[in-house]
Structures are given as structure tokens and as C-alpha cells.
Amino acid sequence: MRTTARAQENWRAMRVLVVLVGYFLVSWLPVVVWYCTLFRGFWVENARDVDPLLPVWFYNISITLAYGNSAVNPFLYGFGNRSVRRCVLLTVRQLRRQRITGGGARAEPPVMIAYRR
């Protein structure tokens, strides 16, 4: 592999990594902020009397973002990989072809082919 091709591949990998880490931070930082403000000076004896400094809607949004991160991660990881994108596109094309030709239940399932670079 030439050095320019390797550098380009490394650049792509770094972009995917930056997107993943950035999305992780944006998704989970509000939850961490919420819990840090909630449990300031926390002692086990007064666990029932904890009063949050931040409003409840902030908690709801932060938990939604954190769960959303878990839901979006497979797509970010999957579509960041070239071979996964090719397999997904191949599967979609085969499913469309089966639908157009009228391939019912007897039609063969789509074949997933892993491509190597």
C-alpha cells in the first residue's frame, strides 16, 4: 500500500473516531453534570433528602440523549466501515430486485458478501 493511500485511510479512520467520541461526549456529559450536581456532599444517611440543583427537564433530556447514543452507535460504527456499507447496499439492492421481479417467499434470501480491500 502506498503511503498516500495509507495516510488517506488513517485520515478516514480518525474522522470516524472523532465523530464517535464527539457524539459520546455530547450524549453523556449532561448525565454526568446532572449526577455531579445531584450528589454534591452526598452522605448515605441523608439519601432521601437530596434536592437537585438542576430542573427535572434537564434530567429528562440528558437521559434521552444518553439512550439515544446507545441507539445510534451501531449505525455510526457500521456506516463508518466501508465493507459494512457495501454489504448493506448489496442487501438493499437484492431486496429491491426481489420486490420488482415478484420474488415471494420462495425467493432466495439476500447474500451478504464481505469485501476485502
C-alpha positions as CSV (number, residue, x, y, z in Angstrom):
1,M,0.0,0.0,0.0
2,R,1.4,3.4,-0.9
3,T,1.9,5.9,1.8
4,T,-0.6,8.3,0.5
5,A,-3.3,5.6,0.4
6,R,-2.4,4.6,3.9
7,A,-2.5,8.2,5.1
8,Q,-5.9,8.7,3.5
9,E,-7.2,5.6,5.2
10,N,-5.8,6.8,8.5
11,W,-7.5,10.1,8.0
12,R,-10.8,8.4,7.4
13,A,-10.4,6.3,10.5
14,M,-9.6,9.4,12.5
15,R,-12.7,11.2,11.3
16,V,-14.9,8.3,12.3
17,L,-13.2,8.2,15.7
18,V,-13.7,12.0,16.2
19,V,-17.4,11.7,15.3
20,L,-17.9,8.8,17.7
21,V,-16.0,10.3,20.6
22,G,-17.7,13.7,20.0
23,Y,-21.1,12.2,19.9
24,F,-20.4,10.2,23.0
25,L,-19.3,13.3,24.9
26,V,-22.3,15.3,23.8
27,S,-24.6,12.5,24.7
28,W,-23.2,11.6,28.2
29,L,-21.9,14.9,29.5
30,P,-25.3,16.2,30.6
31,V,-25.9,13.0,32.6
32,V,-22.6,13.3,34.3
33,V,-23.3,17.0,35.1
34,W,-26.7,16.1,36.5
35,Y,-25.3,13.4,38.8
36,C,-22.4,15.6,39.9
37,T,-24.7,18.4,41.0
38,L,-27.2,16.0,42.5
39,F,-24.8,14.2,44.7
40,R,-22.7,17.1,45.9
41,G,-21.7,16.4,49.5
42,F,-23.7,13.2,49.4
43,W,-23.8,11.0,52.6
44,V,-25.7,7.8,52.9
45,E,-27.6,9.0,55.9
46,N,-29.4,11.8,54.0
47,A,-30.0,9.9,50.7
48,R,-33.8,10.7,50.8
49,D,-33.3,14.4,51.2
50,V,-31.3,15.0,48.1
51,D,-32.6,18.1,46.3
52,P,-31.4,18.6,42.7
53,L,-30.0,21.9,41.7
54,L,-30.9,21.5,38.0
55,P,-34.6,21.2,36.8
56,V,-36.1,17.9,36.0
57,W,-36.4,18.6,32.3
58,F,-32.6,18.8,32.2
59,Y,-32.5,15.2,33.6
60,N,-35.1,14.0,31.1
61,I,-33.2,15.5,28.1
62,S,-29.9,14.2,29.3
63,I,-31.2,10.6,29.8
64,T,-32.8,10.8,26.4
65,L,-29.5,11.8,24.8
66,A,-27.6,9.1,26.6
67,Y,-30.1,6.4,25.5
68,G,-30.1,7.9,22.0
69,N,-26.3,7.4,21.9
70,S,-26.8,3.7,22.5
71,A,-29.4,3.5,19.8
72,V,-27.3,5.4,17.2
73,N,-23.9,3.8,17.9
74,P,-24.5,0.7,15.8
75,F,-25.2,2.9,12.8
76,L,-22.2,5.1,13.4
77,Y,-19.9,2.2,13.7
78,G,-21.5,0.3,10.9
79,F,-21.6,3.0,8.3
80,G,-18.1,4.2,9.3
81,N,-16.8,0.9,7.9
82,R,-16.6,0.6,4.2
83,S,-17.3,-3.1,4.0
84,V,-20.4,-2.8,6.1
85,R,-21.7,-0.1,3.8
86,R,-21.1,-2.3,0.8
87,C,-22.9,-5.2,2.3
88,V,-25.9,-3.1,3.3
89,L,-26.2,-1.6,-0.1
90,L,-25.9,-5.0,-1.7
91,T,-28.6,-6.4,0.5
92,V,-30.9,-3.4,-0.3
93,R,-30.3,-3.9,-4.0
94,Q,-31.1,-7.6,-3.8
95,L,-34.3,-6.9,-1.8
96,R,-35.4,-4.3,-4.3
97,R,-34.7,-6.7,-7.2
98,Q,-36.8,-9.4,-5.5
99,R,-39.6,-7.0,-4.9
100,I,-39.6,-5.8,-8.6
101,T,-39.4,-9.4,-10.0
102,G,-42.1,-10.5,-7.6
103,G,-39.9,-13.0,-5.7
104,G,-42.1,-14.1,-2.9
105,A,-41.4,-16.5,-0.1
106,R,-39.6,-18.9,-2.4
107,A,-37.0,-16.4,-3.5
108,E,-33.5,-16.8,-2.1
109,P,-32.5,-14.6,0.8
110,P,-30.0,-11.9,0.0
111,V,-26.4,-13.0,0.2
112,M,-24.0,-11.0,2.4
113,I,-20.6,-10.8,0.8
114,A,-17.7,-9.4,2.8
115,Y,-15.4,-7.4,0.6
116,R,-11.7,-7.2,1.2
117,R,-9.8,-4.1,0.1
